[in-house]
């Protein structure tokens, strides 16, 4: 923890050059990438002409409120983080400090400090980043007083999983720390090699407390270790040609100008070749970050917005996905969910939930239109809850139909269902009742996810509900029920009903599991009546995740038929790729086909999407 003053902070001219270089390594956020892609696609065919990498970030940490729970966060830019799950993991015993995370083989793993003293570190595993299971406590076998801050390292050329951990092996606890590295012996991560010390990073007479919280980054053939000098309370920098060393210090004392009383440093690579370091100012309960183009020169530390004062020592990783040339999914730029699709006035229209807000707290519905289901124009708000007298929050899952010369939007707000109308599919829609059509909890479950359907004879119907599938016929005024809603809930149903008609038969599709789950999926059933009951088809689900292509949480769909043709498409949402979750979703469109007997063929979710529909 003590500073060694061997290299002072750079002169202002050098700092200016550094800041100019950093302008080249600012993270390209998912939304900016999507916006660029869709801009390039306007009028020019399929979406992108060259591969583009989209990045999101995952952060696991413990907090100032306690040492027994791990919290999980996500981000588009490694600066502004949202909560994926509070108290995501509580170990069966001991602590969960300093959690280090990796994503490997489709699963997430964290290594963490299990206690202030002892010879073990803990491991936990998750498939969805929200729910974690204890995997093992690993006893490293060294006679140590303290075992702190296990940090995953996976960047070696051999691709093996390693953990760098701080061990106090001297005669006195809480002193004489040195980093050691262990290598996983199999993919279970429950069997590990004997620890090997990182040569050159060791306690000495002047640095008697030794080194803790060592984080290793490989750049080219060089291994960079950022390690806390536990005597001078400073983060120092050493380099080596091998992960085990020998390391030589290139930055001692306050070499980067960050000051003292920092620890828990973690480094993540940014798009464009730069790096971001996160640091725990544990004595003042602040959390900081600093940027570098080369791991040698760093900007002054800055507080991490939103989480400074909340989080403690954790790890940030970058997850990436490739948008390939010609990919048309995601269909819409940015975060959207619960898409409803229709054809009107010579164009296709999508009305989604505006996503990316904590607690699904969006307040408006935008309308998007396209001539071909590939190139979309955002027309802005079709309905804003600021114009709805009875509710101004939780704008979810709109459904729009045309009856006569009027367009009717059924929407969820404040866990109730409202009705709005407009003379144009673009809107603006205005509240048609001044109160909910279906009040919160009126039928013993969540009154959300309305779906309107107008049959060939002009008869309108409404379907809705989470936890139960309600169906009713509407009066021709579209704002009252002709029949009392009845439950027709099929097995596995959770939410998001949608009904359409093909070849004289009625199809209902719905979503199973939870929208926050990667296993969120679509099932369907068939009936001879628009009011059901719908017999669940064999071979469900009809649409489900494809982890091999990072496609997760596929659900809440609607369906569109190309006018005059037996050609059908499914419009649905899924976790934004990569690193999205139940409040950071994207809209996708894929082809939906039928067997001769009317069975819906399994739908494969894709990145390619569809070709423009003439």
N, C-alpha and C positions, 0 to 999 in steps of 0.2 A: 503493500500500500504506500511506500514512500517514493517521492520523486527523485530521479537522477537527472540532473540538468546537463545533458550532453548535447541537446540540439534545441535551440530556441525556436519560437514561432516565427514564421516567414514574414518578410517585409511586405508592406502594403502592395507594392507592384506585383509581387508574386501572387498575393491573394487575389488581385484583380484578374490575373491570368487564370488562376484556379477557378474562379467564379465563371469566367467565360467558358472554360472547358466543361464545367458542370452543366452549362446550358444545353450541352449535347447529350447528357445522360439523364435528364429528367424523365421519370417513367411515363410512357405512353399509356394512358388509361384505356380500359376496355371501351368506355363510352366514346372516347376520342377516336379510337381505332374504328369502331363501328360507324361513327359519323363520317369518317373519311371514306370508308368503303362504300357506304350508300351514296355519298356525294359523287364518287367516281362512277357509280353504276347508273346514274340518272341518264336515261336515253341511250345507253351504250351497251345494252345486253347484260350478261350475267355479272355478278357483283364485283369480283376483284380479278385483276390480271396478273398478280404476283402474290406469292405466299406472304402472309402477314402473321406475326406472332402477337397474340393477345396475352397479357399478364394480369394476374391477380395475386394477392398476398394473403397468407395465413399466419396468424400470430397467436401463440399460446403463452399464457402468463399466469402467475399468481398475483394477488392484489394486496394493497395496503390493509384491506379489511380482514385478512387472515392467511394462514399458511396451509390450510387443509382442503382448498378447492382450487381447481384450475378453470380459467376462463378462456374462451376462444373467440377470436375476432377475425374479420376479413377486411380487405381493402382493395380498391382499384389502383391506388397510387403509392402504397407503402407510407402514407402520411395520414390520411383520413380513414379511420377504421370504424367499422360497425360491429355490433355484437352478433356473433353467430350463436353462442350459447353461454349464458352465465352458469357458473357452478357446473361445468360440463363433466367434471370428474372429481370424485372424492375417493381417495385410496381406502382400502379396507382397514389400514392402520397407518400410523405415522403421518408424515407431511407430504405435500406435493409442491415443493419449491423448485424454481429454476427449470420449468419444463421445456425441453427441447424437442421439436417436432420434425418428422420427415413423412413424406408420402411415397410409399413403395408397394408395388404389386397390387395397386388398387386399394390399399388400406393405409391408414394413418397410425403412426406410432409416436409416443412421447417417452422420453427418458427423463427422470426427475430425481431430485434429492429427497430421500425418505426420512431423514432426521438430521439433527445437528451433529450427532455422533453416530458411529457405527461403520460397518464395512459393506453396506449394500447401496445400490441405487435401484429405483423402480422403473418398470416399463408398463405402459398401458396401450391399448389398441382400440381403433374405431373404424367403422365403415362409413360414417356420415359426418364426423367432426363434432356432432352434438352429444352422442352417447358413447361413453368410453368404458372399457372393461379392463380390469387389472390383468396383466399378462404374466408378470413375474417380478420378484425381487432378486436381483443378481448380486450374489456375494462374490466380490472380485478376488478374494483369497489372500489379499495383502494385509499384514498386521498394521492396520491404520487406525488412528484415533477418529478421523473425520473423513467422510466421503461426500464431496460437494460438487454440484453443478455439472452433471454429465451432459456433454454436448455431442450430438450426432455429427459425424463427418462422413460424407458419402462421395467426395469428389476425387478420390484417388483413381489412377488409371485402371486399377483392377476392378473397380465398381463395388467393392465390398463395403459393408456397413461397419463403421467404427464408432466408438464413443471415446471422447477425451474427457477425463474426469480428474478432479483435484483431490489428491490424497495427502493427509497429514500423517507422516510416518515417523516423525521424530519422537523424542522422549516426552514432549509436552503437547497436549491437545490444543487445537486452534493455532498451531504454529508449524513451521517447517513444511509448508505445502509445496507439492510439485505436481505438474500435470502428467498423467499416464494415459496411454491409449490401449483400448481393448478392441479386438476384431471379432465380429460375429462369425460363428463357425457354420451356421446354416440359416435358412430363410425364416426359421421360427423366431429368431432373435432371442432365444432362451439359452443358448450355449455360446460361450465366449472364450476367447483366448486368455492367457495370463496377461496381466497388465505390463506394458513396457513404458519406462519413463521417457519423456521428451527431453533428450539430452540438450543441455545448454540453458534450460529454464528450470533453475533449481535454487533453493535457499542458499544464502551465503552469510558471512559475518555481518555484512551491512544490510542485506535483505533477509533477515533472520526469519521473518514470517513466511517467506516464500511467495508463491504465485498461485492465484486461484482464478476461476472463471475463464479458463483458456478457450478461446474460439479460434479454430484453424480454417483458413481459406486457401484454396489452391488457385493460383493464377499462372497459366502456362506450366513451366517446370518448377515453379517456386511455391513453397508453402509459407504462408503468412500466419503467424500466431499473434493474436491480440490477447494479452494476458494482464490481469490485474496484479501489480506489485502490492502485496498485502501489507508491506511495511510502510510504504509511502502513500498508499491509497490512490495510485495512479494507474491508468491503462497504458501499457507499454507494448512495443512492437518488435517482433523478432522474425527472422526468415531462415529457411533451410531448404535443402534439396530433397529431403525425405520427410514424411510425416513424423517420424521418430527423431529427426534431427541428425546431426547437431545443429542447434539454432544459434544464430548470432543476433544480438540486439542492434536494430537500426534506429530505434526510437526509445530513448530512456527519459525518465523524469516527465516533465510536462511538455513533451516534444510536439504535441499537436495543439496545445493551447486550450485544452478542454478544462483544465483545472483538476482538483483532487476530489476525493470522496465520491468516486464513480465506480460502478462494477456491473456485472451481468451483461457485458458487451456482446452483441451479436451482429453479424454482418450478412447482408443480402445483396446479391448481384442485381443491378437494375438493367432495363433495356438500354442498349446503346453502349454498354461496356463499363458503366460506372458502378459505384457501390454505395450503400447506405448502412451506417452503423447506428445501432440503438444502444443506449446506455441508461442505467438505473442510478439516479441521484438519490440513493436510499436514505440519506440523513435528512434531506429536505422534502422527501416524498415527491420528487419530480422525475419525469421520464424524458429523455433527450434523444435527438438524432443528429447525425453529421454525415455529409456526403463527400465522396472522393472519386476522382476519375481513374485512380491508379493504385489505391491502397497505401499510398505514401503521403499524399497531401490531402488534408481534410479541412472542411469548412468549420467555422466556430459552431459549437453545439447550439441547438435550438430545442425548445420544448415541443413535444409531440402533442398536437392539438387533440382535445377530447379525452385523451387517456393519461396525460401527465397528471399526477396526483391520484391516479387510480391504480395503475398496473405497477408491478415489480418485475424483476428479472424474468425474461421469457425469451422466445426465439421467433423470428420472422423468416418464413420461406416464401419463395416465389414459385407460383405454379403457372405453366404456360400451355397454350393450345395454338395450333396452327390453323389459320383460315386459308384454305387452299385456293388456287386459281379457279374461278368459276363457282365457288361455293355461294349458295343463295340463302343459307341459314346461318345466323338468325335472320328472319325475314324483316324485322323492324329494328331500327337502331335503338340502343339503350335498353333500359330495364322495363319490361312489360310482362303481364301475365293475364290469365283468364280470358283469352281472346274470343270474341264473337265475330263471325264473318257473315256477310250477306252480299248479294248482288243487287245493285240498284242504279238506275239512270246510266247504264252503260259502263259501270265501273264496279270493281270489287271493293268492299269496305270492311275494315277491321276496327273493332272497338275493344280495347284492352283495359285492364287495370294498370294504372301507373305504379310501377314497382320501384324498389330501391329505398323505401321508407321504413324506418323502424316500426314494428308492430302493424304493418300493412296500413299505414296512416295516410295514404294518398287522399286527395280531395277533389280530383277531377277525372274526367274521361276524355281522352283525345280521340279524334277520328282520323283514320288513315285510309287513303284510297289508292287504287292501282288499276291500270288497264289490263294487266296480265298476271296478277298474283306474285310478281317478282319485284317490280319497281314501284315503290310506295311513296306517297306524298303525305306528310303530316299536316293536317289542316288545323291543328291546335284544338283547344277545348270544345268538345261537342256539348258537354254539360259540366258545369262547375258547381260543386256543392255550396259555394258561397251564395248561389242563387236559389238554394233549396231552403225553405224557411224552417223545416223541422229537423234538419241534421246538416252538420258541416264537416263530418269526418268519416273515415273508413269507407272510401268510395271503392267498391269492389264489383267485379263480374257483371258488366252490363250485357244486355241482350236487346237487339234492335230488330224489329219487323215492320213491314209496311202493310197497312190495311186501308183500302180506299186511297185517298190522296195524302194520308198522314203517316209519318214514321213515329213509331212508339218505342221508347227505350224503357226497359225494366232494369232496375239497378239496385244493388245492395248499398245501404248506408246506415251506420249506427246499428248494424245487425237487424235491420228491417229492410223491406222491399218497397221501393217507390216506383212511380211511373212518370215519365216525361214525354213530351211530344214535340214534333217539329214538322215543318213543311218540306224539309230538305234532309237528305241523309247526312249532310255535313253539319247540320244544326244551324243555329243553337237550339238545343232542346230546353223546354221550360216545364217546370213541375206542373203536372196535370191535375193533381189532387189537393196539394197543400198539406198532405199528411201521408203516412205510409199506406200502401195497399195491404201489406202484411206486416203486422207489428212484431217487434222483437219478442221472441218466445211464444208467439200466439198459438203455435201448434206443438209446443213441447220440445222444440229443438231449435237450432239456429235458423232464422229466417233469412237465408242468403242464397246466392247463386241462382237467380231466376233465369229461366230459359223460355222464351215465347216461341210459339209455332202456330202458323196459320195453315190450315189444311186446304186441299184443292178446292173445296166447296166454300172457302172463305171463313170457316169456323175457327176462332182463335182459342188457343190453349196456353196454360202457364204451368211450368214445372219448377220446383225449387226445393231447397232444404239441404242442410248438413246433418247427417245422422239419420235422416229419413228422407225418402223420395216422395214428395207430394205432387199430385197431378189434379188439375181442375180445368173446366171449360170456362172461358171468359165470355162475358156479354159483348155484344157488338160495340158497346161504348169503350171497350178496352180498359176500363178502370174499375170494373166490378166483376164478381164471380157469378156465372150462371149456375155452377154447381159447387158445392162445398169441396174444398181440397181433401183428397183421400190419400192415404199412404199406400204406395205400391212398391215398397222398398225391396229390391232384389238382394240376394246374398252378396256380401262383400262391399256393398254400396257405402260410400262415405259422403260424397258431395258432387257438385258440378254436373247435373243432368243436362243432356241435350237430346232433342228428338228431331228426326227427319223421316221422310217417306220416300221409299223407292219401290217401284214395281208393285204398288198396291199394298205394301206391308210397312209397318211402322218400326223404326229402329230407335232404341234409347241407348245412349252411351253415358257413362258416368266414370268418376274417378274413385279409386280405392287407395287405402293407406292415407298418409298425411302429406300435405303439400310441402312440408319441411323435410320429408324423407326422400332419399334417393330412390326408394322403391315405389314412390307415387306412380300410378299406372292407370290405364284406361281399359275398361271392360264394356261389354255391350250385351243387349238382349233384343228380342224381336217379339212383336205382338200384331194381332189383327185389328187392334183398336188403339186410337191415340191416347186413351186413358189406361191402357195396359190391362192386366199385368203383363210385364215384359219377361219372357223366359230367357234366363241367362244362357248364352250360347256355350257350347263346348269349345275348348281351346283358348279360353280367356287366360290372361289379358291379351287384348288385341294390339296394345301399344305399351311397351315397357322400356326400361333403361338399356343402354348399351355401354357398359363401363369401358370396353375396349376402345371406344371413340370419345370417352369422357362425356357421354350423354346420360344425364341422371335426372330423376324427378319429372318424368314425362307424364303430363296430365292436363286436366281442365281444358277440354277441347271443344271445338265446334266443327261443323262439316259444311262444305260448299260443293254444289253441283254446277258444272259449267252449263250455262243455259243451252238447251236444245240438244245436249249430248249426255250419254250415260258415262260421264267422266267426273270423278269425285276426288276431293282433296280434304285432308284433315289439317286443321289449324290448332296448335296446342302450345303450351308453355313447357319449359324445362329449366333446370338450373343453368344459369349463364355459364358458359364454358370458356375457361376453366374456373373453378373455385367459387361458383355461385352457390346460392342456398335458397331457402324458402321465401326470402324477401328480396332476392336478387336473381330474377328469372328473365328469360328471353323467349320470344315467340318464334316458332318454327312452323314450316309448312311441308308436308310430304304427301305423296300420292296414296290414295286409298282405293283398293280394288276388291271386287266381289267374285266369288266362284259362281258357276251357273246356278247353283241352288240358293243363292242369295247370301251365303256365308261371307262375312268380311274376312279377307285374307290378313294374315299377320302383317302388321305395318312395321317396317324397319325405320327407326328414326335416323336421319342422315344429317350430315353437314352440307352435302351437295344440294339438298332441297329439290326444287323442281325447275323445269324449263319454263320460260314465259308461255302463258296460255294464250293462243291467238283468239 
